[in-house]
Amino acid sequence: MDTRRLKRLNSTGLLFILPAVLIVVVLLIYPIISSVYFSFTSKNLIKVNYTWVWLDNFTWVLTNPDFYHAFVNSIKWTVYSIIGQLFLGFASALALNKIPRFSGIYRTLLIIPWAFPAIVIAFSWKWILNDVYGFIPNLLTTMGITENNINLFAEPDYVFAAVVCINIWFGYPLFMVNILSALKTIPSEQYEAAVMDGATAWQSFWSITVRHIRGVIGLLLVLRTIWIFNNFDLLYLMTGGGPSDITTTLPIFAYKAGWGMKQLGVASAITIILLLFLLCVCLVYFRFLNKWEKEDR
């Protein structure tokens, strides 16, 4: 192959990947660079001029008790949701893997929550849990569990548990589908050999099943940690961060700083801190993934 033809092929390849590169630059790199830039300024959404304030925005954020309240809420929101989604998704995948007939129908029915957009999920559950005409509050009152209809989204004692349960129901199909796909790739001969060697059911489950799919689970944990920690739409549509900021997470806190107080510089500083925290968490995840990969070689 001559040099001119090789250059022509390289140019053609670059043209094919150019749209993807532009999308990454516009949707990922530019927002990150602009956020870093504005985090060191007094940028305000209703003022044209702004000045450099350097670390003042970060100082304000890190000395604000509301930031730590939102940070703790984000951690609880993420940890509880991931544990619930992993447990329910794993259990559903194991059950579907043992069902010989109509597993496709069951899988389709179980994946329904993941098929709907967040706005549909949020308003559907607000209607279901409404204390006037909602199905669940009326059912609880009819059964005598509660004296009167209660609005779970307005009750400080129940609202956080309610939104976490909804998020678990919404996100577990992702774990279920991917874990089920990984379970289908495990050779049955390994289980037969384990039985012949006298292994118990628990030993087979831990040494074969879990060991074979832990890489998939690890990648899912990375993705879901990033998505849930950054989640804004579902939680904001259901509660708006209330009542009394009980469900205010870092993305909602940043939104209130940026669009409520119009302090874009402060909101940018919050998002940069969020980004750095998630990078540290992902580094821990990837250390475990690399360790498991070396063990499997």
Residue, then its C-alpha position, 0 to 999 in steps of 0.5 A: m500500500d503506497t503512502r498516498r493511499l494510506k493517507r487517504l484512508n487515515s483521512t477517511g477514518l478521521l472524517f468518520i470519527l469526527p462527529a463523535v469527537l465533536i459530540v464529546v467535546v460539546l457535551l463533555i469537555y466544554p462543560i467541564i472546562s467552563s465549570v472549572y473556569f466559572s468556579f474561580t469567578s463571581k459569575n452571576l446569571i443576572k449580571v453581565n460582568y464578573t471578576w476572579v475570586w479564585l478560591d472564595n467559592f470553594t471556601w464558601v461551599l466547604t464552610n457551608p453546613d448545607f453543603y455537608h447535609a446535601f453531601v451526606n444525603s447524596i451518599k445515603w441516596t447512592v449507597y441505599s439505592i445501589i444496595g437495593q438495586l444490586f440485591l433485587g437485580f441479582a435475585s431476579a437474575l438468579a430466578l430468571n436463570k432457573i426458569p425454563r419456560f416463558s423466561g422472555i415474558y417474565r424478563t420483559l415484564l420485569i424490565i418495564p420500570w427501566a423503559f420509562p423516562a424519569i418524568v413518567i416515573a416521578f409523576s406516576w408515583k406522586w399520583i400513586l402516593n397522593d394522600v387524597y386519591g392515591f392508591i397506596p395511602n387509601l389502601l393503608t387506611t382501609m387495611g387499618i395500618t394508618e388512621n388517616n391517609i398520609n402523603l409519604f412525600a411530605e412526611p419527614d420520617y418516611v420521605f427518604a425511604a420512599v424515594v429510595c425504594i422508588n429508585i430501587w424499583f426504577g433501577y434494578p432491571l439494569f442489574m438484572v439484565n446484565i447479571l442474567s446475561a453473565l449467568k448465561t455464559i457460565p459453563s454448566e460443566q463447572y457446576e457438574a465438576a464442583v458436585m463431583d468434588g463434593a462442593t456444597a451449593w453455597q461453595s458452588f455459588w460463591s466460587i463459580t457464580v459470583r467469581h464468574i460475574r463479579g467483573v460485570i457487577g463491578l462495572l455496573l457498580v461504577l456506572r450506577t454510582i456515577w449515575i445515582f450520585n449525579n441523579f437530579d431529575l427523578l428526585y427533584l421531580m418527586t420532592g424538589g429536595g424537600p421537605s425541609d431539605i431532607t432529600t436535598t442532594l448535591p446536584i439539587f444543592a448545586y441547582k438551587a445555588g445556580w438557578g435559585m441564588k443565580q450564583l453560577g460560580v458557586a454552583s460550578a464549585i459544587t460540581i467540581i467538588l462532586l466530580l473530584f469525589l466521584l473520581c476518587v470513588c471510581l479509582v477505588y472501584f477500578r483497583f478492585l476490578n484490576k485485582w479481580e482481572k489479575e486473579d482470573r488470568 
